Amino acid sequence: MYAIIRDGRVYNTGTLESMFISNVFPGCDTPEWRLEHCAYIVKEVPYDPDTEVLASCDPIIDGEYVTLHKAVPKPEPVIPIDPVIIDTIAGSIEADSVGSDSIGADSI
């Protein structure tokens, strides 16, 4: 996989054939040609899929290679809350605030 990097931004990724018309650019798989056309080989980042995920990062160019991702720790899992529990809590809070307003109104 290759990436076209200009002004520190990723413009495109894919094969050279998909990003350039290969018959118009013969010999496009040379380091000189790639450098002239801002095309870099995408470096694969090693990571442990049990404890890490890949996250996008700003392109890091190292010679004819570019790094587009970094390994970061997996986030803690989010446990979804049951909507019934939310409705029950909301109803309880609403009932409490109605009771407080009634008490305040009676004391005036």
N, C-alpha and C positions, 0 to 999 in steps of 0.2 A: 504494500500500500504506500502511496505517496501523498504528500500534501503540498499545496502551493501556499507559501507564506509571503505576505507583503506587508510592510509597515507594522510588523509584529502581530498580524492578524491572519487567521486561516481563511483563505479564499475558496479552497476546494480540496477535497480528498478523493482518492480513488486510484485506479490504474492510470499509467501514463496514456494508454490508448483511449481511455474514457475522457481524460482531461485535455488531450491534444490529439490532433489528427496525425497519426503516426506516419502516414505516407507523405505528408507535407514536411515532417520533421524527421528525416532518416537519421538513424544513429542517436536517437534521443535518450538512450539509456547510458550516457557517459556522465561522469561527475561534472565535467565542464559545461555540457549542455544543460544539465539540471540546475547548476548554479546560475547560469545565464537566465533561465526561465523561472527561478525561485521555486523549483520543485525539489523537495527533500524526501528522503526515505523515512517513513514513520517508524520510530523505535517502539518496540513492544515493551511494556513495563511489567516486570515480574511482580506478582502479588500472590498472597495466600487467600483464595476465595472463601475459606472458612472464617477468616477474621478481618479481611479487607475488601474494599470495593475500589473500582477505578473512578476517579473524578476528573473532569476536564480541568485543564490549567492553561495558562498562557503558553504559547509555543516556546520551547527551549531548543535553540538550534545549536548543534554540536557537529561542526564539519558538514558532512553531507546528510546528517540525520537530524530529525526533529522529534521531540517528545511532546505529545499532546495531552497526556493523562498522567496522573500521579496516584499512587496507592495511598488510601486513607483508611483508618479503622472503620469497621462497620458501625453504623449508628445503632443505638439501643432500639429494640423493637417497640413500636407504639401499640398499645393495647386499646382497641376500639371500645368506646363506652356504649352500652346498650341505650337506645333512645328512650325506652320505657323508664329507665332510671333517671334520665335527665328530666323527663316530663314530671315524674314524681317529685323530684327535688324542686323543680320550678314551681309546681303547684303548692308545695309546702311553704316555700318562701313567699309566694303570693298570699297565701292564707295568713301567714304571720304578719305581713305588712298591713293587711286589711284590718286585722285585730288591733294593731297598734294605732292606726288612724282612728278607729272607733273609740278607743279609750281616751285618746287625746281630745276628741271632739266632745265627749260627754263631760269632761272636766272643765270646760270653758263656761 
